[in-house]
Amino acid sequence: MFQIAALSLALSPGFGGDPVGPKRYPPVYIPVEAPSGYLYQPTYDVRTAVRLPATQYAPKAGDVLLLSDTTPFWTTLYRLVFSGRPGHSALVVTMPDGKLGVLEAGFNDTIWTRLTPLDYRLAQFPGYIWVRQRHVPLTPDQDARLTAFAVSAENKRYAVGLFAAQITPLSPRGPIRTALAPGPRGPGHPVFCTQAVLEALVFAKVIDRRTITPRLVPA
């Protein structure tokens, strides 16, 4: 399994790349009437069925995005490892300019963590997106802390080693290892996608650091 994870990272279309300048954010069409798109009706089933009626998405900081890339590379990889969808996660945050953005470790299959405009990322992503919306808005302090975490995480490298360790004996998952493993590390460290979401929410005091699952490998 470790070899599969390493191979998937090495062969990823964007692995090792870091688009800059105009190529970093190539133009995409963003509909003016619904810049964040539409949501179908909620369900516990992740199959990509259309469940009407659709409602316009009104994003809020703290929303969790679960993304499923449908390009041939990732579709094939999902099937090889018998994985269901989705396979990637990101978090809606307020950017320093006051607009909403997406904090995402592994942006566009690269080994970088990026903070991108929300409407752009939603329109540009090549696949399906599930949204776990917040029902209670963040407090001003939580919102500010989420922004601070995102700014500190932006342009950090993706935590390739931590990600690969999840399918090795170094993973803290398990009744004994989970209890002994250290907790969240806070801002300023390399993270992978799910870790970025959880670390950010812990730092913002949205979720309790005492009950979150541990950091991904022992210190």
N, C-alpha and C positions, 0 to 999 in steps of 0.2 A: 504493500500500500504506500509506503514512503516513496518508492520509485515512481508510482503513478502520480503522486502529488508533485514530486520534483519535475517529472516530465511535463505535466500539465502547465506548470509555471514556466518552464523553459520554452515550451512551444506556443505559449499564449501569443496571439497576434501582436500585442503591445508590449510584451515583456522586454525590459531593458530600454524601451523607448521613453522619451519624455518630450512630447510635442511642445514647442514654444512659438511665440509670435502668432501670426495669423493662422498657422496650422493647428495651434493648440485648441482653438475654438472655431472650427470651420462653420460657415453660415448654415443655419437651419431655419425651417419655416415655423414660426410661432403664431398660432391663430390669435388675433386681437380679441375676439369675442370670448375666448376661454384660454388664456395663456398657460394655465396649469392643467388643461385637459379636463376630462370627465371621469367620474367613478361609476362603476356598475354597483349593483347591490351587494352588500357584504355577505360572506358565507364562510364556513369552516373548510370548504373544499377548495383546493388550490388549482383544480383543473381550469383551463382557460375557456370557460363557457361564458357567454354573454347573458347577464342577468339584468334585465331591464326593470324599472326605468333607470336611465343614466342621469346623474346629477353633476353639476359643475363642481370641480374640486376647489375647495377653499382652504389652501394650505395654512398650517400654523407651525411655528417653531416647536420642535419636539416630536413632530410626526416621524414615524419610522417607515422607510421605504425598503421593500423587499423586491429585488430585481432578478429577472430571469432572462439572460441573454439568449436569443434564438438564432444567432449566427451559426453556420455549419460547424465551426470548431467546437463551440461550447455545447451544442446539441449532441455532437458525437461523444464528447467527454462525459456528459451527464449519463449517457447510455452505457458507456464503458464501466462506470463505477456504480451503476444501478442507483443513481441519485435522482430524487424527485426535484421538482422546482418549488420555490426559487432557490438560487445558489449564491446570492450576493446581497449585501445590505448597506444602507446609507441613512443619513439623518438630516432632516430639515432644520436649518438654523438661521438666525438672523445674521446677515453679513455686516461688517463695520459700516457700510453705507446705508444701512437700514432696510435693504431689500432682503428677500428670502433667498437662501442658497442651499446647497447640498454639500454636507461633509461626507467625503467618500474616500476610504483607503483602497487603493487599487483602481483609481479612476481610469476608465477606458482601457482596461487590461494592462496598465503600466504598473511599475513598482513605486508609485508615488501617491501620496494623500493630497487631495485637492479640495478646494472650496469653490464651487462653481455656481453660477446663477441658477436658481431652481427652474425657471421656465425653460431655459436653454437645455438643461440636463434632461428634463422630462421629454422634451421634443426630440432630443438627439439620441436617446438611448435606444439601441436596436433590439427591443424585446418587450416583455410584459413587466408591468410594475404593480405590485400590491402595496396598499397604503394602510398602515396602522395609525389612524388619526387620534389625536389627543382630544378628549372630551372636556378636559379642564385646561384652560390656557396656562402657560407658564407665568409665574410672577415676574415682575421686572428684574429682580435679582437673579432668578433662575435663567431668564433670557440672556442677561448680560454675561453670566458665567458660561453659558453654552457658547456664546459668541467668542469669549476669551479662549475657551478650549479649542474651538475650530481654528482660530487664528494661530494658536501655538502648534497645532497639528499640521497645518497646511505646509506643503512642500517637504514634509518628512518622507523618508523612504518607507515603503511597505514592509511590514515585519515578516519577511519570507520565512525565516527560521521558526518563528513562533507559530506561523500557520502550518508549516510542515510537521511540527512537533505534535500536532493534534491527533495524528494517526500513528504515533509511536508510543512506547512506554513512558516517555517524558510528559505525556498529556496528564493534567491533573484530574481528569474525569475518573470518577470511581468513588466508592464510599469512604475509603481511607485517604487517598491522595487529595481528594477535594477538601477534606477537613484540614489537611496539613499545608496546603498550598497557600502562598501569599495572596493578598487581595489586589485591587486596582492600584496602578502606579501613579495615576494622575497625568497631567499634561506634559508634553515635551518629549515623549518616548515614541519610537516607531510602533505602529499598530497595524493589524489587518482589519478587514471590513467590520465584522461583528464586534470585535474588540473596540474599534473606534466608537461605535454607537453606544456601547455600554459604558465605556470609560467617560465619554462626554456626558451621559445622563447622570452618572455618579458624581462627576465634578460639579455639575449644575445643581446637585442636591434634589434631583427629580426622583431618583431611586436610591435606596439605602445601601451603602457600601458594605454593611454587615451581612446583608442577605444575598448579595450578588454572587454569582459563581466566581471562582478565583481567577487570578491571573493565569496565563496559559502554560507557563512552565515555572518550576521553582527558580528562585533568584540565584 
